[in-house]
Amino acid sequence: MKKRITYNSPVILTFVFVSFAVMVANYLTMGTSNQLLFMTYHSSLASPLTYVRFLTHVLGHSGWTHYIGNMMYILLLGPMLEEKYGSRTMIEIIIITAAVTGIANWVLFPGVALCGASSVVFAFILLTSFTSFREGEIPLTVILVAVIFIGQQVYEGLLMSDNISNSAHIVGGIVGALIGYALNKKV
């Protein structure tokens, strides 16, 4: 029997490949492409690119280690979520997460530039914990993931200076939890 490779999770795989192309472009342009299109920061609201960057910052990454770390989680969690919720919903989750974290960064942290898919990763992590959610119940896994995750991000945000935007992780996790609840409350 012949085996064939399938494009089993179109949204997730496309996200990974587009992010890879953005990473290559960033490398070839010595950071210019990220600064122009794939990093959100406190720029003028009169610039149309400010609004583009609110969405596209999740495609840019600061380096290969950053890219690989995020893509491993996305490839691990994303296909299961895409199978459960569908491709259209996954696109919506990625766009909502990008927009909320981009706007939150612009409003709350005017001196911080933000790029990377970490907010999407943490949205997926919290969303995954809702896969067995039923109306009238709160799975213990949701509580433990939320407490451990938020506790770690607060701890690292207050006590570590590692150039990681813990606020984006927290916002992404909150978005994932809210969407997970909304998608599963009818079950």
N, C-alpha and C positions, 0 to 999 in steps of 0.2 A: 504494500500500500504506500502510495506517495504521500509525503507530508508537504504542506505548503505553509508559508508564513502569511498570517492574516493581519490586516490593519484593524485589530480587534477593538480598539478604543479610540475612535477618530478624533475626538476633541482633545483627549489627553495626549495622544501621540503628536498631533499637530502642534499643541502648545509646547511640547518638549522640543520638537524640531525647529519651530519658529524661534524659541528662546536660544537654541543652539546657533542659529543663523545670526541672531542679534549679538550673541557672545563673540562670534567670529568677527562680525562687523566692528564691534567695540575694540577688539584686539587690533584689527587692521587700521582703524582710525585713531589708535592710541587714546581712546576714551571719548573722542568727540561725539560719536554717535549716541553713546549713553547720555552724555550731558545734553545733547540736543533733543533726543526723542524718548529715551528709556530710563529716565531718572526724574522723579518729581521733587521739586524744591519750591521755595517761596518766590515765584516769579510773578510778573504782572498779570492781572486778570484780563488786561487788554490784549494780551498775546494769545492767539488761538492755540499755540503749542502748549500752553499751560493746561488746557483742558484735555488735549491729546495725552500729555504725560500723566494726567490723573489716572488714565487707563493703561498706558503702555509701560509704566514703570515696573510692572510685574514680569515683563519679558527681559529686562536688563539685569545683569549681574556684575558684581565687582571683580570677579575673577573665576577661574575654573573650579576652585574648591567650593566657592559659593554656589555656582551653577550645579555642580555634581551633587552636592548635598541636597539642594532643593529638588532636583529632578528625580533623585532616588525615592524620596517620599512621594512625590507626585505620581511616579510610575508604580509605586507600591499601593497607594490608596485610590488613585484616580480611576483605574479601570473598574474596580468593584463599585465605586460610586456611580460611574457612568452607566454601568449595567443596571444598577438599581433605579436610578433617577432619570436616565436618558441623556442623550447628547445635548439637547436644547437646554435642559436644566443646568447641566454642567457649564455651558457657555454663560448662562445667566449668573451662576454662582461666581465664576471667575471675574466677570465684569463688575458685579456688585462689590465683591471683595476688593478689587483694584480701585474702584471709585471711592469707596468708603475710606480705605486706608490712604489713598492719595489725597483726598480732601482733608482728612483728619491730620495728616502730616503737614499739609499746607497751613491749616488753621492753628494747630497746637504747637508746632515745632518749626517756626519760620527759619531757623538757622540750620536745619538738618536736611540734607539731601537723602532721598530714599530710592533704592532700586532693589529688585529681586522679588522672587515668588514666595518668600517666607510667609507672607500674609495668606496666600492661597494654600500653602502647606498646612498652616495652622487652622484655616477654615476647614480643610479636608479632614484633619485629625479630629476636630470636634464634631463635624458632620458624621464621620464614621461611627462615633460613639452612640449616635442616635439610630443606628440601623435596626436595632431590636426594640425600639420605642413603641409603646402602646398607650392609647388614651387613658388617662387616669393613673399612669405609672411614671415614675422617674427611675430609669435604670441606675443602679449603683455605679456602673462603669462611667456614666455621664458625669456624675458628681465627682468621682475620683479623678477622672481625666481633667475636668475643669479646675479642681482645687490644686492638683499637682502642677498642671500647666500654668495657671495664672500665678501660683505661688513662685514657681521657678522664674517666670518672666519678671515679676516684681522684684524678687531677690536679685536677679542679674541686672535689672535696670537700675537698682539703687546702689548696689555694691560693686559692680564690675564696670570697667571702662574698656569695652572691647569693640566699639564701633558697630555694634549690632543694634538695630532698632527694635527693642523689646516692645515698644508701643505698637508697631506694625504687627507683631506676633499676637499681642493681646487683642487688638482690633480685629485681626483676621479670625482669631478663635471665637470672639463674640459673634461675628458675622456667621461663621459656620454653625455655632450653637443655635442662633436664632433661626437660620434657614433650616437646620436639622429639625428643630421643634416644629416649625411651620409645615414642613413637608410631611412630617410623620404624625401630626396630631389627629388626623382623620382616620388613622389605622385602627 
